[in-house]
Amino acid sequence: MHAVLITFTSSAPLGALHAPFSDYAQALTTIPGLIMKTWINDGTTIGGFHIFETRDAADGYLGSDLIATVLDNPVFSEFAVRHFDTIDDFSAVNGSPTGARAVGG
């Protein structure tokens, strides 16, 4: 499994992004190898924790037209993308889908 943390800032208030983010969330269901995304917001930073089956799947998403719509949107800036290996055996103890897949197959 592979984890990616993507964050960015927005000049638009979060409430104004509800409809486009809802559409984006639906579009994410079609991304090959994406297991889950947890959306995050702290008032100024928006983004998400993404869990992929492989690093190649993560790279595929990061090179996709879907993520390009976010990167090219002028209301978003200060993008940061961090890649992480997952530690599946410990994650399984805490109910992570990465850990569950590692344990359950």
C-alpha positions in Angstrom: 0.0 0.0 0.0 1.0 3.6 -0.6 -0.2 6.8 1.1 -0.2 10.3 -0.3 -1.0 13.5 1.6 -2.1 16.3 -0.7 -2.8 19.8 0.7 -3.5 23.2 -0.7 -5.0 26.5 0.2 -8.1 28.1 -1.3 -9.2 31.6 -1.9 -12.8 30.4 -2.0 -14.6 29.6 1.3 -15.1 25.9 2.0 -18.9 26.3 1.8 -18.6 27.5 -1.8 -16.7 24.3 -2.7 -19.3 21.9 -1.5 -20.8 21.1 -4.9 -17.6 20.9 -6.8 -16.0 18.8 -4.1 -19.0 16.5 -4.0 -18.6 16.0 -7.8 -14.9 15.4 -7.3 -15.5 12.8 -4.5 -17.7 10.9 -6.9 -15.1 11.1 -9.7 -12.5 9.7 -7.3 -14.5 6.4 -7.1 -13.3 5.7 -10.7 -9.5 6.1 -10.0 -7.8 2.7 -10.4 -6.0 1.6 -7.3 -7.4 4.3 -4.9 -8.6 2.5 -1.8 -9.8 5.5 0.2 -9.5 9.3 0.7 -10.1 11.1 3.9 -10.8 14.8 3.3 -9.1 17.3 5.7 -9.6 21.0 6.4 -8.2 23.3 9.1 -9.7 26.5 8.0 -7.0 27.5 5.6 -5.7 24.2 4.3 -7.7 21.7 2.4 -6.7 18.3 1.1 -6.7 14.7 1.9 -5.0 11.5 3.0 -5.1 9.1 0.1 -4.5 5.3 0.3 -3.5 3.5 -2.9 -2.8 -0.1 -3.7 0.6 0.8 -5.1 2.9 3.7 -5.7 2.3 3.3 -9.4 -1.5 3.8 -8.8 -0.7 6.9 -6.8 1.5 8.2 -9.6 -1.3 7.4 -12.1 -3.7 9.6 -10.2 -1.2 12.4 -9.7 -0.7 12.4 -13.5 -4.4 12.2 -14.3 -6.7 14.8 -15.9 -8.8 14.6 -12.7 -6.1 16.0 -10.4 -5.1 18.5 -13.1 -8.5 20.1 -12.7 -7.5 20.9 -9.1 -4.0 22.0 -9.9 -5.2 24.3 -12.7 -8.0 25.9 -10.7 -7.0 29.5 -10.0 -8.7 29.5 -6.5 -6.3 26.9 -5.3 -2.6 27.4 -4.5 0.3 26.3 -2.2 0.0 22.7 -3.2 2.0 20.1 -1.3 2.2 16.4 -2.2 4.0 13.9 0.2 4.4 10.2 -0.4 4.5 7.6 2.4 5.0 3.9 2.6 2.4 2.3 4.8 3.3 0.0 7.8 0.5 -2.5 7.2 1.0 -4.8 10.2 0.6 -2.0 12.7 -2.2 -0.4 10.6 -4.1 -3.6 10.8 -4.3 -3.3 14.6 -6.1 0.1 14.2 -8.5 -0.9 11.5 -6.8 0.7 8.5 -7.9 -0.6 5.2 -4.3 -1.0 4.3 -3.7 -3.2 7.3 -6.9 -5.1 6.7 -5.9 -5.9 3.1 -2.4 -7.0 4.3 -3.9 -9.3 6.9 -7.0 -10.5 5.1 -5.6 -10.7 1.6 
